[in-house]
Amino acid sequence: MNVRRLGIFGGAFDPVHNAHLTIAQAALDQKALDEVLFVPSGEPVRKPHGTLASADARLEMLHLAIAGRKEFAVSTLETGRPGPSYTVDTLEELAMRTGPDTALILLCGEDAAADLPTWQGATRIAQLATVLVAPRLGAHRGGAGFQPANSAFMMAVLHLPENPLSSSSVRTALATGRSVEGQLPAAVLTYIQSRGLYAKLS
């Protein structure tokens, strides 16, 4: 039986930037994924102050960022769900939709991966998906630093170039008038500028 390998890349994507795309491409290349599904959060549980851009704006920026890339897709599973966004609910729904012929691979940043045992439904997450860790600054430390105490999680680590880029650093640069050239896809930057997004931090 041929098993399809589907990467699930969740986050606020507020905004999506080039490091996100680098992580997704590395997952495709290094772990033989068939597709990476970007899943922007609706009401993010771990961001107490919420997002700065609306769900519709973040979805549109993702669509612009991946335009022409058939191996990338965007999901509205969480933005269309009322209430807090829980990864376990998303994985449950995807598992039901895709069936046993699809393996779910959850892409996580280093900090999120270390915190996995505290997530809602952590035990079920471990049953539903393998975790693929994107190191925060690209360093590969043999995987030992990424294994949480809950040994039920199956983990692998991506090899990435060092890149400190983050959505918060992009927002700060935009709000203070500094250049973000090379940090965002051109179409995403045009969208942000045309709508005055992140012109000031709130």
HUGIDA-V527586 format. One line per field, one symbol per residue. ss: DSSP state (h for helix, s for strand, l for the rest). psi: psi as a letter, one per 20 degrees, with the letter a starting at -180 (. if undefined). burial: b if it has 16 or more other C-alpha atoms within 10 Angstrom, else e. A space follows every 10 residues. Layout:
ss=???
psi=???
burial=???
This chain:
ss=lllsssssss sllllllhhh hhhhhhhhhh hlllssssss llssllllll llllhhhhhh hhhhhlllll lsssslllll lllsslhhhh hhhhhhhhll lssssssssh hhhhlhhhll lhhhhhhhss ssssllllll lllhhhllll llllssslll llllllhhhh hhhhhlllll lllllhhhhh hhhhhlllll ll
psi=ppppooponr rhlmrqrhhg hgggghgggh jlqhqpopnq qfnphjnhjb rhqrggghgg hgghhjpini iqrpqjghhj pqaqophhhg hgghhhhhai jpppoopqrg ghghigiiqp kghhghhhqq popoqgkiqo kjihiiorho iippqqpqoq qpojprhhhg gggghjjqpk pihqqhhggg gghhjkqkhq q.
burial=eeebbbbbbb bbbbbbbbbb bebbbbbbee bebbbbbbbb bbbbbeeeee bbbebebbbe bbbbbbeeee ebbbbebbbe eeeebbbbbb beebbeeeee ebbbbbbbbb ebbbebbebe ebbebbebbb bbbbbbebeb eeeeebbbee eebebbbbbb beeeebbeeb bbbbbeeeee eebbbeebbe ebeeeebbbe ee
